């Protein structure tokens, strides 16, 4: 079984557990901001947790909705599968999980006490996969869902990056971890450039 397939299965199973025990799962495994929650405005049914080190990884296996899960898993499958075949499972795993960790660490730095809320989702790792795919297969066409137009991978990555940067600065989409997405791409870029200088064994 490939790592991409394993990640798809794990995320799906964990989402089912999350549906059954949402308060418990969010309390222990979502990525909670550093510091206290004084002055925070949270929904009445949301438990207030605190940061634990394992959350830098576990948050990537939780999702806020079926749509959130579907989008992340679709992108993971679409772009992660060819990368795992090209890189091998070892390098793919190193890349994906380091980018997840990096995205989570940056999210801890940018979330203030006034915006106290947990972060969930595999988007940091998924955006890193988008970047890697665009760099490895720059001229391969991608058919967008909305709008349904073909676009070369290299242009798609640039557009996605600019949209996330603008959204993060302007705050046009509240509740979305734009800078975590960008951090995933940044950590991915650093890893790819370092591997070009001294690539690790791919298998």
MOMOUR-V138719 format. One record per backbone hydrogen bond with DSSP energy under -1.0 kcal/mol. NH is the residue of the N-H (numbers start at 0). CO is the residue of the C=O. Records with the same first field share a line. If there is no record, write none. Layout:
# MOMOUR-V138719
NH=CO / CO
This chain:
# MOMOUR-V138719
5=1
6=2
7=3
8=4
9=5
10=6
11=7
12=8
13=9
14=10
15=11
16=12
17=13
18=14
19=15
20=16
24=20
25=21
26=22
27=23
28=24
29=25
30=118
39=36
45=42
54=51
55=52
56=53
57=53
58=54
59=56
60=57
61=58
68=64
69=65
70=66
71=67
72=68
73=69
74=70
75=71
76=72
77=73
78=74
79=75
80=76
82=78
83=79
84=80
85=81
86=82
87=83
91=87
92=88
93=89
94=90
95=91
96=92
97=93
98=94
99=95
100=96
101=97
102=98
103=99
104=100
105=101
106=102
107=103
108=104
109=105
110=106
114=111
115=112
118=30
120=58
125=121
126=122
127=123
128=124
129=125
130=126
131=127
132=128
133=129
134=130
135=131
136=132
139=136
141=150
143=148
148=146
150=141
152=139
153=137
155=151
156=152
157=153
158=154
159=155
160=156
161=157
162=158
163=159
164=160
165=161
166=162
167=163
168=164
169=165
170=166
175=172
177=175
180=176
181=177
182=178
183=179
184=180
185=181
186=182
187=183
188=184
189=185
190=186
191=187
192=188
193=189
194=190
195=191
196=192
197=193
